[in-house]
Each structure stands twice: as structure tokens, then as C-alpha cells.
Amino acid sequence: YKVKKSDVPADAVTSSGSGLDPDISPDYADLQVHRVAERNGLSVSQVDKLVRDHTSSRILGFMGEPRVNVLELNIALKDLAAKS
């Protein structure tokens, strides 16, 4: 799988070096689903569902962009991996 430069979400290259960003774009989360699934012994569909479950919509349906809450997602991943 080869990613073209134009296919990379902006926050994938502009996120903080600390990795402690509170939210990421759904596109950036999607780029990481396979790696996260493998690392945690989960299926891609399980991780994809968690990403969708922790993605917020635009405010009032039109303001801002959809975001994935990284903290809540990581807690859910840890809980699911512990059950597997």
C-alpha cells in the first residue's frame, strides 16, 4: 500500500511531536487502524468500530470538522485488548 503525498491528512504531518494531541482527524485515524489492530491483537474491524464510536461530528452539523478523541479511543482500545 503506497500513500501519495496528497493522500496524507494535514494533521498527520502537523501533529505535535509529543503525540499528545487531544483529537485527530478521522482520516488520520484511518491511516493507523491496521497498525493499531496488529499491535493490540485486535481485528481491523474492531479498531475501525472504536474509531467510529469515538468520532464526533461537526458542531450543529456545519461548524468545524469531525474529530476523533484520542484519549477516549486509547482507553477503549486498552479495555478491548484486555478482554481479548
Residue pairs with C-beta under 8 A, 6 or more apart in sequence:
3 31
8 31
9 25
9 27
9 28
9 31
10 25
11 21
11 24
11 25
11 28
12 27
12 28
12 31
15 21
15 24
15 28
21 70
22 69
22 70
22 71
23 67
23 68
23 69
23 70
24 67
24 68
24 70
25 65
25 66
25 67
25 68
26 51
26 55
26 66
26 67
26 68
28 68
29 51
29 55
29 68
29 73
30 48
30 51
33 44
33 47
33 48
33 51
34 44
36 42
36 47
36 77
37 43
37 44
37 46
37 47
40 47
40 77
40 80
40 81
40 84
41 81
41 84
42 77
42 80
42 81
42 84
46 80
47 77
50 73
50 76
50 77
50 80
51 68
51 73
53 76
54 68
54 69
54 72
54 73
54 76
55 66
55 67
55 68
56 66
56 67
56 68
56 69
57 66
58 64
58 65
58 66
